[in-house]
Amino acid sequence: MQAGTIQQVVVERPAPAELPVPRQLPPAVRDFAGRDDQLARLDALIATCESRPTATAITTLAGTAGVGKTTLAVHWAHRVEHHFTDGTLFANLRGYGPSAPLAPGLVLTSFLRVLGVRENRIPAELDAQASLYRTVLADRRVLVLLDNASTADQVRPLLPGSPGCLVLVTSRASLTGLIVAEAASQVPLDLFALGEAKTLLRNILRSERVDAEPGAVADLIAVCARLPLALRVAATRIAIRPHTSIAELVADIVDERNRLDMLSNSGDEQSAVRTVFEWSYTGLPEEQARLFRRIGLHPGTEFGIPAAAVIADLDPAATYRQLESLADAHLLEPVGAKRYRLHDLMHAYAAHRAGLDETAEARHDIVTRLFTWYARTARAADRLLFPGLDTLDVPLAPLGHEIPLADRAEALAWLNTEQTNLMAVLRAAHACQAHDAALCLAASARSLSLREQGMWPIRLEAETLGIRAARASGNRGAEACLLGFRGDTLADLRRLTEAEADFDQQLVLAREIGDTTRHRVALVGLAQVRLLEERYFEAQHLYQRALPLARAASTRRPEAVVECNLSRISTFLGHYEQALTHAFRELELRRQTVDRVGEAYALHDVAVAHRGLGHHETAIEFATRAIAMYRELDGTGAYLALALETAASSLEQIGALTRASHYLTEACTALGESDTSRVKALRGKARALAARAGDRPLP
C-alpha cells in the first residue's frame, strides 16, 4: 500500500469512438421451441425502447424454476441485439443456487471494465459505481440481460438511466418493486402449451419418431408436466436410444415416479423434475453417476476440469470425458474454456443424490479435498504474485491434482477465473470448520488489491471470515497476520478509523505472542494510516519505531519499504537532505532484493529529493533512469506518469520547455485516455509549455 495525498478522481465518459462494443450473451440453444406469444411481447419492447424519451425500458421475465426463462431471454436477445449498436451486457446474478447472490457492485465492476473504464478508475463504493455506469451509458443504446435475479434491490444499481437502453430481468420472483418504482413491465412465463412441447420433442427426437408414437408422446409430455427443463432432459436421453420405443421409456419414467414416495406431497412441476432427474440419473454408468452426485457437493455455480477431477478422484482426461457425457445428456451445461455449470434445480438434485449414495465419511472427505485443493492452489498463486512478502503458512495436506502455475501471469489468471468459487469455498470451509483451508483462502484474497476497487469489499469479507476462523481455531498467529491484511484493505477503502483499530489489535496480539514480524507490520500499518491522514510527524515517528524491526527481518524488502516512506514524509515536511539520505538507502536495499519496480520507485524518490534541494540537473538524471525502467515494466503506468511529471518540473526550471512538454504528454498517455481532471491538467500544462517554447501547439 503506497500512501499519499488523497485526491478524488472524476472519471468522465470517453468519446464514443473510443468505447468498446461488448457482446456478452451466452450461446443460444439450438433446439429452441415455442414461446411465440412471449417473443411477440418482447419484440414490442424494441419500439417501446425507441419511443421512450426519458428513461430506460425495463421488463421482467418471471416464472417457476425450470420453465425456460434463461433459454427464452438469451434466444430473444440474440435475435434483437443488432438493434443495440453499442453493445449487449449479460450477468448471471445467481439469485437462486448453491452460492450467495452476486453483489451488484461486482456486476457493475465487470460491466464498467468491458465498457472501457480502466480498472484503476472504477470506484469501490456502490453509489459511485452506479453513477459512473450511468455516465458511461449516457446516449448509448445497450441491451442489458440480468439473469436469475433474487430481489429488486439486487437489480436497481444495474439499471442504466438513459433512453434507448433496454433491461431484461429473469427471476423466479415477481420483482414487484421494479414494477412499482421503476415502471417495469412483466412478461409471465408458464409451462409449455401442448403444441410447444411437441415442437421441442420434434427438434430433439426428429419428427418421424414423434409422429410414429403420438400416444406415447402425449404421455411423455404429461409425465414431464409440460416443464421445459424436464422435457429437454427426458428427450435427450430418449434420443440416444433410437432402437427403444418412446412408450417403453415413458413406462420407465412412470415406474420411477411411482417409486419415489417423497414426491407424493410435491406439486406437479416439482414432481416432474425430480422424476425425470431420477430416471436419468439411474440410467447413468456408475462412474458418471458418481461424478454427477459429487459435483452437487461443490459450493460454487461453475467449475473447471481440475476441480471436478479432485471431486471424482480421477485424472483430468477421464474426468473431461465424463463431463462431456453428462453435458450430452443435458445434466450439466458447458460454459466455454472447458468449464461447466449445473442448473440450480440440477445442482440441488445432485446434492440430494450425494446425500443418499455417499456415506457421511465420504462426503466429508470429498469436500475436505476440494477445500484443500482450492486453498493450496490459491496459496501457490499468492506466492507468485507477492514474492518475498509476509504470508500465512498453515498446514495443508498434499494432493495429487496440483495445477502447475508457471509464473505471475498464470497465477493471476487462475485467481481471476476462480474468484467467485474461491469465495464460495471460503464461506463453505468456514461453515464446515475447515479452519486451515479457510485461513489460507482468506490470506490469498489480497490478490484482489491488484484488481479494481469494486472487488475490494470481497477482499474485506474474505479477510473477516479468515479472522473468525483464526479465532475459532485458536490460531493467534494467523489472527495477527489477517488483522494486518484487513487493516491494509480498510485503509485502501479509506475506512481509516477501522483500519487503525485492526492495526492496534494486531500490535497488542503481536506483543502477547512475541511475533516481531507482526509487531513491525502493525507499526507500518499505523504509520500508513497517519500518512493517509497527512499527520506526517506521527507517521514519521511510527516508521522510525518500525525501522529496527525491519532491519532485523530475514529479507531487505521491509527495510526498503520503511526507508521509502521516511523519504516521502521528509519530502512532505520540506526536509530534503533527510529525504535524500532515506532514498539512497532505499535504492541500495531495492537493488539487493532485485526488485526492479522498487528500484525504479527509489530512483524517483532520489529525484524528488534532489528537485526539492534545487539540484534540477541531478533530479532529471535520476528521474530519467526511473522513466527508462518503468517503460520496460508492465502495469506501472501510474508510477511512470509520476516520474515524467517530476522530470518535467525540473526541465521547466532549467528552461528545457519542449522536452518538459513532451514528458507531460507522455504522462497523459501513461495514465490512459479517460479524460480525468488530472489528464486534462497535464495536457493544459503541456500546451502552455509548448507555447512558451514557441513550438506548434500540441493536440
VORO-289060 format. One line per 8 residues: number of its first residue (from 1); for each residue x, y, z of C-alpha. Coordinates in steps of 0.5 Angstrom, whole numbers, padded with zeros to 4 digits. Layout:
VORO-289060
NUM) X Y Z ~ ...;
This chain:
VORO-289060
1) 0000 0000 0000 ~ 0003 0007 -0002 ~ 0001 0013 0002 ~ 0000 0020 -0001 ~ -0005 0026 -0001 ~ -0012 0023 -0002 ~ -0015 0026 -0009 ~ -0022 0025 -0011;
9) -0021 0023 -0018 ~ -0027 0024 -0023 ~ -0028 0020 -0029 ~ -0031 0023 -0035 ~ -0034 0019 -0041 ~ -0029 0017 -0046 ~ -0031 0020 -0053 ~ -0036 0015 -0057;
17) -0030 0013 -0062 ~ -0026 0010 -0056 ~ -0031 0006 -0053 ~ -0031 -0002 -0054 ~ -0038 -0005 -0056 ~ -0039 -0011 -0052 ~ -0043 -0017 -0054 ~ -0043 -0022 -0047;
25) -0049 -0026 -0049 ~ -0048 -0034 -0048 ~ -0050 -0038 -0053 ~ -0057 -0040 -0055 ~ -0060 -0047 -0055 ~ -0060 -0050 -0062 ~ -0067 -0053 -0061 ~ -0071 -0047 -0058;
33) -0078 -0048 -0059 ~ -0085 -0045 -0058 ~ -0086 -0038 -0054 ~ -0089 -0034 -0060 ~ -0093 -0030 -0055 ~ -0088 -0028 -0050 ~ -0083 -0027 -0056 ~ -0088 -0022 -0059;
41) -0089 -0018 -0053 ~ -0081 -0018 -0052 ~ -0081 -0016 -0059 ~ -0086 -0010 -0058 ~ -0080 -0007 -0053 ~ -0076 -0005 -0058 ~ -0081 0000 -0061 ~ -0082 0002 -0053;
49) -0075 0003 -0052 ~ -0074 0007 -0058 ~ -0080 0012 -0057 ~ -0079 0013 -0049 ~ -0076 0020 -0049 ~ -0073 0020 -0042 ~ -0072 0013 -0039 ~ -0069 0006 -0040;
57) -0074 0001 -0042 ~ -0075 -0005 -0036 ~ -0078 -0012 -0037 ~ -0078 -0017 -0032 ~ -0079 -0025 -0035 ~ -0082 -0028 -0029 ~ -0083 -0036 -0028 ~ -0082 -0042 -0024;
65) -0075 -0046 -0024 ~ -0074 -0050 -0030 ~ -0079 -0046 -0034 ~ -0074 -0044 -0039 ~ -0073 -0036 -0037 ~ -0066 -0036 -0039 ~ -0067 -0040 -0045 ~ -0072 -0035 -0048;
73) -0069 -0029 -0045 ~ -0062 -0031 -0049 ~ -0065 -0033 -0055 ~ -0069 -0027 -0056 ~ -0063 -0022 -0054 ~ -0059 -0026 -0060 ~ -0065 -0024 -0064 ~ -0065 -0017 -0063;
81) -0058 -0015 -0061 ~ -0057 -0012 -0067 ~ -0062 -0006 -0065 ~ -0057 -0004 -0060 ~ -0051 -0002 -0063 ~ -0047 0000 -0057 ~ -0047 -0007 -0054 ~ -0050 -0013 -0050;
89) -0049 -0014 -0043 ~ -0050 -0020 -0039 ~ -0050 -0022 -0032 ~ -0052 -0029 -0028 ~ -0054 -0025 -0021 ~ -0054 -0032 -0018 ~ -0060 -0031 -0014 ~ -0062 -0038 -0013;
97) -0057 -0043 -0013 ~ -0051 -0046 -0008 ~ -0047 -0040 -0008 ~ -0049 -0033 -0005 ~ -0053 -0028 -0010 ~ -0048 -0024 -0013 ~ -0047 -0017 -0010 ~ -0049 -0011 -0015;
105) -0042 -0008 -0014 ~ -0039 -0014 -0017 ~ -0043 -0014 -0023 ~ -0042 -0006 -0024 ~ -0035 -0007 -0024 ~ -0035 -0012 -0029 ~ -0039 -0008 -0033 ~ -0035 -0002 -0033;
113) -0029 -0006 -0035 ~ -0032 -0008 -0041 ~ -0035 -0002 -0043 ~ -0028 0001 -0043 ~ -0026 0004 -0036 ~ -0019 0003 -0033 ~ -0019 -0001 -0027 ~ -0016 0004 -0023;
121) -0021 0009 -0025 ~ -0027 0004 -0022 ~ -0029 0007 -0015 ~ -0030 0002 -0009 ~ -0037 0005 -0007 ~ -0043 0002 -0010 ~ -0047 0009 -0011 ~ -0040 0012 -0014;
129) -0040 0006 -0019 ~ -0047 0006 -0021 ~ -0046 0014 -0022 ~ -0040 0012 -0027 ~ -0044 0007 -0030 ~ -0050 0011 -0032 ~ -0045 0016 -0034 ~ -0041 0012 -0039;
137) -0048 0009 -0042 ~ -0051 0016 -0043 ~ -0053 0017 -0050 ~ -0051 0010 -0052 ~ -0056 0004 -0054 ~ -0055 -0002 -0050 ~ -0059 -0008 -0048 ~ -0057 -0011 -0041;
145) -0060 -0018 -0039 ~ -0060 -0019 -0032 ~ -0061 -0027 -0031 ~ -0063 -0030 -0024 ~ -0064 -0024 -0020 ~ -0067 -0025 -0013 ~ -0069 -0018 -0011 ~ -0071 -0011 -0014;
153) -0065 -0009 -0010 ~ -0060 -0013 -0013 ~ -0062 -0010 -0020 ~ -0063 -0003 -0018 ~ -0056 -0001 -0019 ~ -0055 -0004 -0025 ~ -0060 0000 -0029 ~ -0058 0005 -0034;
161) -0061 0012 -0034 ~ -0061 0014 -0041 ~ -0067 0013 -0046 ~ -0065 0008 -0052 ~ -0063 0002 -0047 ~ -0067 -0004 -0045 ~ -0066 -0008 -0039 ~ -0069 -0015 -0039;
169) -0069 -0019 -0032 ~ -0071 -0026 -0031 ~ -0073 -0028 -0024 ~ -0077 -0034 -0020 ~ -0080 -0028 -0016 ~ -0084 -0023 -0019 ~ -0080 -0017 -0017 ~ -0086 -0012 -0016;
177) -0081 -0007 -0013 ~ -0079 -0006 -0020 ~ -0086 -0006 -0023 ~ -0088 0000 -0018 ~ -0082 0004 -0017 ~ -0078 0003 -0024 ~ -0085 0003 -0028 ~ -0082 -0004 -0031;
185) -0087 -0009 -0035 ~ -0087 -0016 -0034 ~ -0088 -0022 -0038 ~ -0090 -0028 -0034 ~ -0087 -0035 -0037 ~ -0092 -0041 -0036 ~ -0091 -0048 -0037 ~ -0091 -0050 -0045;
193) -0097 -0051 -0048 ~ -0098 -0058 -0051 ~ -0096 -0055 -0058 ~ -0090 -0052 -0056 ~ -0088 -0059 -0052 ~ -0089 -0063 -0058 ~ -0084 -0058 -0062 ~ -0079 -0058 -0057;
201) -0079 -0066 -0058 ~ -0079 -0066 -0065 ~ -0073 -0061 -0065 ~ -0069 -0066 -0061 ~ -0072 -0073 -0063 ~ -0074 -0072 -0070 ~ -0081 -0071 -0073 ~ -0082 -0078 -0076;
209) -0080 -0081 -0069 ~ -0085 -0077 -0065 ~ -0091 -0078 -0071 ~ -0090 -0085 -0070 ~ -0092 -0085 -0063 ~ -0097 -0080 -0061 ~ -0100 -0083 -0055 ~ -0093 -0084 -0052;
217) -0091 -0077 -0054 ~ -0097 -0075 -0050 ~ -0096 -0079 -0044 ~ -0088 -0076 -0044 ~ -0091 -0069 -0044 ~ -0096 -0071 -0039 ~ -0091 -0074 -0034 ~ -0086 -0068 -0035;
225) -0092 -0064 -0033 ~ -0090 -0059 -0039 ~ -0084 -0057 -0036 ~ -0079 -0055 -0041 ~ -0073 -0057 -0037 ~ -0076 -0064 -0035 ~ -0078 -0065 -0043 ~ -0071 -0063 -0045;
233) -0067 -0068 -0040 ~ -0072 -0073 -0042 ~ -0072 -0072 -0049 ~ -0064 -0072 -0049 ~ -0064 -0079 -0046 ~ -0069 -0082 -0051 ~ -0065 -0079 -0057 ~ -0059 -0083 -0055;
241) -0064 -0090 -0055 ~ -0066 -0090 -0062 ~ -0068 -0097 -0062 ~ -0072 -0097 -0056 ~ -0079 -0094 -0057 ~ -0082 -0088 -0053 ~ -0087 -0092 -0050 ~ -0082 -0096 -0046;
249) -0078 -0091 -0044 ~ -0084 -0087 -0041 ~ -0086 -0093 -0038 ~ -0079 -0093 -0034 ~ -0081 -0086 -0032 ~ -0087 -0087 -0029 ~ -0085 -0093 -0025 ~ -0079 -0088 -0023;
257) -0085 -0083 -0021 ~ -0089 -0089 -0017 ~ -0082 -0091 -0013 ~ -0081 -0084 -0011 ~ -0085 -0084 -0005 ~ -0082 -0077 -0003 ~ -0086 -0074 -0009 ~ -0093 -0075 -0006;
265) -0093 -0068 -0003 ~ -0090 -0064 -0008 ~ -0093 -0060 -0014 ~ -0093 -0062 -0021 ~ -0087 -0059 -0023 ~ -0083 -0061 -0018 ~ -0085 -0068 -0018 ~ -0084 -0068 -0026;
273) -0077 -0065 -0025 ~ -0075 -0070 -0019 ~ -0078 -0076 -0023 ~ -0074 -0074 -0030 ~ -0068 -0073 -0026 ~ -0068 -0079 -0022 ~ -0070 -0083 -0028 ~ -0064 -0080 -0032;
281) -0059 -0081 -0026 ~ -0061 -0088 -0025 ~ -0059 -0090 -0032 ~ -0052 -0087 -0032 ~ -0046 -0091 -0032 ~ -0043 -0091 -0025 ~ -0037 -0087 -0026 ~ -0041 -0082 -0029;
289) -0047 -0082 -0023 ~ -0041 -0082 -0018 ~ -0038 -0075 -0021 ~ -0045 -0072 -0022 ~ -0047 -0073 -0015 ~ -0041 -0071 -0012 ~ -0041 -0064 -0016 ~ -0047 -0063 -0012;
297) -0042 -0062 -0006 ~ -0039 -0056 -0010 ~ -0041 -0050 -0006 ~ -0040 -0046 -0013 ~ -0044 -0045 -0019 ~ -0039 -0046 -0024 ~ -0033 -0051 -0024 ~ -0027 -0053 -0029;
305) -0024 -0060 -0030 ~ -0019 -0060 -0025 ~ -0024 -0058 -0019 ~ -0028 -0064 -0022 ~ -0022 -0068 -0022 ~ -0021 -0067 -0015 ~ -0028 -0069 -0013 ~ -0028 -0075 -0017;
313) -0021 -0077 -0015 ~ -0020 -0079 -0023 ~ -0014 -0076 -0027 ~ -0016 -0070 -0031 ~ -0017 -0073 -0038 ~ -0022 -0079 -0035 ~ -0026 -0073 -0032 ~ -0026 -0069 -0038;
321) -0029 -0075 -0042 ~ -0035 -0076 -0036 ~ -0036 -0069 -0036 ~ -0038 -0068 -0044 ~ -0042 -0075 -0043 ~ -0046 -0071 -0037 ~ -0047 -0065 -0042 ~ -0049 -0069 -0048;
329) -0055 -0072 -0043 ~ -0056 -0064 -0041 ~ -0055 -0066 -0034 ~ -0050 -0060 -0034 ~ -0048 -0055 -0039 ~ -0042 -0053 -0042 ~ -0040 -0045 -0041 ~ -0033 -0045 -0045;
337) -0026 -0046 -0044 ~ -0027 -0053 -0041 ~ -0032 -0050 -0035 ~ -0039 -0053 -0034 ~ -0045 -0051 -0029 ~ -0051 -0054 -0027 ~ -0058 -0051 -0027 ~ -0060 -0049 -0020;
345) -0065 -0055 -0019 ~ -0060 -0060 -0022 ~ -0055 -0058 -0017 ~ -0060 -0059 -0011 ~ -0062 -0066 -0014 ~ -0054 -0068 -0015 ~ -0053 -0066 -0008 ~ -0059 -0070 -0006;
353) -0056 -0076 -0009 ~ -0050 -0075 -0006 ~ -0053 -0075 0001 ~ -0057 -0081 -0001 ~ -0051 -0085 -0005 ~ -0045 -0083 -0001 ~ -0043 -0084 0006 ~ -0042 -0078 0011;
361) -0035 -0080 0012 ~ -0034 -0080 0004 ~ -0038 -0073 0003 ~ -0033 -0070 0009 ~ -0027 -0073 0005 ~ -0030 -0070 -0002 ~ -0031 -0063 0001 ~ -0024 -0063 0005;
369) -0020 -0065 -0001 ~ -0024 -0060 -0005 ~ -0023 -0054 0000 ~ -0015 -0056 0001 ~ -0014 -0056 -0007 ~ -0017 -0049 -0008 ~ -0013 -0047 -0001 ~ -0007 -0050 -0004;
377) -0007 -0047 -0011 ~ -0009 -0040 -0008 ~ -0003 -0040 -0004 ~ 0002 -0042 -0009 ~ -0001 -0037 -0014 ~ -0001 -0032 -0008 ~ 0007 -0033 -0007 ~ 0008 -0032 -0015;
385) 0004 -0025 -0014 ~ 0008 -0023 -0008 ~ 0015 -0026 -0007 ~ 0018 -0024 -0001 ~ 0012 -0021 0002 ~ 0010 -0024 0009 ~ 0005 -0029 0008 ~ 0001 -0034 0012;
393) 0003 -0041 0013 ~ -0002 -0046 0015 ~ -0001 -0054 0014 ~ -0005 -0057 0008 ~ -0005 -0064 0006 ~ -0001 -0065 -0001 ~ -0006 -0067 -0006 ~ -0005 -0071 -0013;
401) -0008 -0066 -0017 ~ -0004 -0060 -0017 ~ -0004 -0054 -0022 ~ 0003 -0052 -0024 ~ 0003 -0045 -0024 ~ 0009 -0043 -0028 ~ 0009 -0035 -0027 ~ 0006 -0029 -0024;
409) 0001 -0028 -0030 ~ -0002 -0035 -0030 ~ -0003 -0034 -0022 ~ -0007 -0028 -0023 ~ -0011 -0031 -0029 ~ -0013 -0037 -0025 ~ -0014 -0033 -0019 ~ -0019 -0028 -0023;
417) -0022 -0034 -0026 ~ -0024 -0038 -0020 ~ -0025 -0031 -0016 ~ -0033 -0033 -0015 ~ -0031 -0040 -0013 ~ -0026 -0038 -0008 ~ -0031 -0034 -0004 ~ -0036 -0040 -0004;
425) -0031 -0045 -0002 ~ -0028 -0040 0004 ~ -0035 -0039 0006 ~ -0037 -0046 0006 ~ -0030 -0048 0009 ~ -0031 -0043 0015 ~ -0038 -0046 0016 ~ -0035 -0053 0016;
433) -0030 -0051 0021 ~ -0025 -0053 0016 ~ -0020 -0048 0019 ~ -0014 -0049 0016 ~ -0017 -0048 0009 ~ -0021 -0042 0011 ~ -0015 -0039 0013 ~ -0011 -0040 0007;
441) -0016 -0038 0003 ~ -0017 -0031 0007 ~ -0010 -0029 0006 ~ -0010 -0030 -0001 ~ -0015 -0025 -0002 ~ -0010 -0020 -0002 ~ -0009 -0021 -0010 ~ -0016 -0017 -0010;
449) -0011 -0011 -0008 ~ -0009 -0012 -0016 ~ -0016 -0011 -0018 ~ -0021 -0005 -0019 ~ -0023 -0002 -0013 ~ -0030 -0005 -0014 ~ -0027 -0012 -0012 ~ -0024 -0009 -0005;
457) -0031 -0011 -0001 ~ -0030 -0018 -0003 ~ -0023 -0018 0000 ~ -0025 -0015 0006 ~ -0031 -0020 0007 ~ -0025 -0026 0006 ~ -0021 -0023 0011 ~ -0026 -0022 0016;
465) -0028 -0029 0015 ~ -0021 -0031 0016 ~ -0020 -0027 0023 ~ -0026 -0031 0025 ~ -0023 -0038 0023 ~ -0017 -0036 0027 ~ -0021 -0034 0033 ~ -0025 -0040 0033;
473) -0019 -0045 0032 ~ -0015 -0041 0037 ~ -0009 -0039 0032 ~ -0007 -0033 0035 ~ -0001 -0032 0030 ~ -0006 -0033 0024 ~ -0011 -0028 0027 ~ -0005 -0023 0028;
481) -0003 -0024 0021 ~ -0010 -0023 0018 ~ -0011 -0017 0022 ~ -0006 -0013 0018 ~ -0008 -0016 0012 ~ -0015 -0013 0013 ~ -0012 -0007 0016 ~ -0009 -0005 0009;
489) -0016 -0007 0006 ~ -0019 -0002 0010 ~ -0014 0003 0009 ~ -0015 0002 0002 ~ -0022 0003 0002 ~ -0021 0010 0006 ~ -0024 0007 0013 ~ -0018 0009 0017;
497) -0021 0009 0024 ~ -0023 0002 0023 ~ -0016 0001 0020 ~ -0013 0004 0026 ~ -0017 -0001 0030 ~ -0014 -0007 0027 ~ -0007 -0005 0027 ~ -0008 -0003 0034;
505) -0011 -0010 0036 ~ -0005 -0013 0031 ~ 0000 -0009 0035 ~ -0003 -0012 0042 ~ -0003 -0019 0040 ~ 0004 -0019 0037 ~ 0007 -0017 0043 ~ 0003 -0022 0047;
513) 0005 -0028 0043 ~ 0012 -0025 0041 ~ 0012 -0024 0034 ~ 0017 -0019 0032 ~ 0014 -0019 0024 ~ 0007 -0018 0026 ~ 0010 -0012 0031 ~ 0013 -0009 0025;
521) 0007 -0010 0020 ~ 0003 -0007 0026 ~ 0007 -0001 0027 ~ 0008 0000 0019 ~ 0000 0000 0018 ~ -0001 0005 0024 ~ 0004 0010 0020 ~ 0001 0009 0014;
529) -0006 0011 0017 ~ -0003 0017 0020 ~ 0001 0018 0013 ~ -0006 0018 0009 ~ -0009 0023 0015 ~ -0003 0028 0013 ~ -0001 0027 0020 ~ 0007 0027 0018;
537) 0010 0028 0024 ~ 0006 0022 0028 ~ 0007 0018 0021 ~ 0015 0019 0022 ~ 0015 0017 0029 ~ 0012 0010 0028 ~ 0016 0009 0022 ~ 0022 0010 0026;
545) 0020 0005 0031 ~ 0019 0000 0026 ~ 0026 0001 0023 ~ 0030 -0003 0028 ~ 0025 -0009 0027 ~ 0025 -0008 0019 ~ 0033 -0008 0019 ~ 0032 -0015 0023;
553) 0028 -0018 0018 ~ 0030 -0024 0014 ~ 0030 -0020 0008 ~ 0031 -0013 0006 ~ 0025 -0011 0003 ~ 0021 -0009 0010 ~ 0027 -0004 0011 ~ 0027 -0001 0004;
561) 0019 0000 0005 ~ 0020 0004 0011 ~ 0026 0008 0008 ~ 0022 0009 0002 ~ 0016 0012 0007 ~ 0021 0016 0011 ~ 0024 0019 0005 ~ 0017 0021 0002;
569) 0015 0024 0009 ~ 0021 0028 0010 ~ 0020 0031 0003 ~ 0013 0033 0005 ~ 0016 0036 0011 ~ 0021 0040 0007 ~ 0027 0036 0010 ~ 0030 0035 0003;
577) 0037 0033 0006 ~ 0034 0027 0010 ~ 0029 0025 0004 ~ 0036 0024 0000 ~ 0039 0020 0005 ~ 0033 0016 0006 ~ 0032 0015 -0001 ~ 0039 0013 -0003;
585) 0039 0008 0003 ~ 0032 0005 0000 ~ 0036 0005 -0007 ~ 0041 0001 -0004 ~ 0036 -0004 -0001 ~ 0032 -0005 -0007 ~ 0038 -0007 -0011 ~ 0040 -0012 -0006;
593) 0033 -0015 -0007 ~ 0033 -0015 -0014 ~ 0026 -0011 -0014 ~ 0026 -0007 -0021 ~ 0019 -0004 -0019 ~ 0022 -0002 -0013 ~ 0029 0000 -0016 ~ 0025 0005 -0020;
601) 0021 0008 -0015 ~ 0027 0009 -0011 ~ 0030 0013 -0017 ~ 0024 0017 -0017 ~ 0025 0018 -0009 ~ 0032 0021 -0010 ~ 0030 0025 -0016 ~ 0024 0028 -0012;
609) 0029 0030 -0006 ~ 0034 0033 -0011 ~ 0029 0037 -0014 ~ 0027 0040 -0007 ~ 0034 0042 -0006 ~ 0034 0045 -0013 ~ 0039 0040 -0016 ~ 0035 0040 -0022;
617) 0040 0037 -0027 ~ 0041 0031 -0022 ~ 0034 0031 -0021 ~ 0033 0030 -0028 ~ 0038 0025 -0029 ~ 0035 0020 -0023 ~ 0028 0021 -0026 ~ 0030 0019 -0033;
625) 0033 0013 -0030 ~ 0027 0011 -0027 ~ 0023 0013 -0033 ~ 0027 0008 -0037 ~ 0026 0003 -0032 ~ 0018 0004 -0032 ~ 0018 0004 -0039 ~ 0020 -0003 -0039;
633) 0015 -0006 -0034 ~ 0008 -0008 -0035 ~ 0003 -0005 -0030 ~ 0007 0001 -0028 ~ 0003 0007 -0032 ~ 0002 0011 -0026 ~ 0009 0011 -0023 ~ 0011 0013 -0030;
641) 0007 0019 -0030 ~ 0009 0021 -0023 ~ 0017 0020 -0026 ~ 0015 0024 -0032 ~ 0012 0030 -0028 ~ 0018 0030 -0024 ~ 0023 0031 -0029 ~ 0018 0036 -0033;
649) 0018 0040 -0027 ~ 0026 0040 -0026 ~ 0026 0041 -0034 ~ 0022 0047 -0034 ~ 0026 0050 -0028 ~ 0033 0050 -0033 ~ 0029 0052 -0039 ~ 0028 0046 -0043;
657) 0021 0047 -0044 ~ 0020 0043 -0050 ~ 0023 0037 -0047 ~ 0018 0038 -0041 ~ 0012 0039 -0045 ~ 0014 0032 -0049 ~ 0014 0029 -0042 ~ 0008 0031 -0039;
665) 0004 0029 -0046 ~ 0007 0022 -0045 ~ 0005 0022 -0038 ~ -0002 0023 -0040 ~ -0001 0017 -0045 ~ 0001 0013 -0039 ~ -0005 0015 -0035 ~ -0009 0013 -0040;
673) -0014 0016 -0045 ~ -0020 0017 -0040 ~ -0021 0025 -0039 ~ -0020 0025 -0032 ~ -0018 0032 -0029 ~ -0011 0030 -0028 ~ -0010 0028 -0035 ~ -0013 0035 -0037;
681) -0009 0039 -0032 ~ -0003 0036 -0035 ~ -0005 0037 -0042 ~ -0006 0044 -0041 ~ 0001 0045 -0038 ~ 0004 0041 -0044 ~ 0001 0046 -0048 ~ 0003 0052 -0044;
689) 0010 0050 -0044 ~ 0010 0048 -0052 ~ 0007 0055 -0053 ~ 0012 0059 -0048 ~ 0018 0055 -0052 ~ 0015 0057 -0059 ~ 0013 0050 -0061 ~ 0007 0048 -0065;
697) 0001 0047 -0060 ~ 0000 0040 -0058 ~ -0006 0037 -0060;
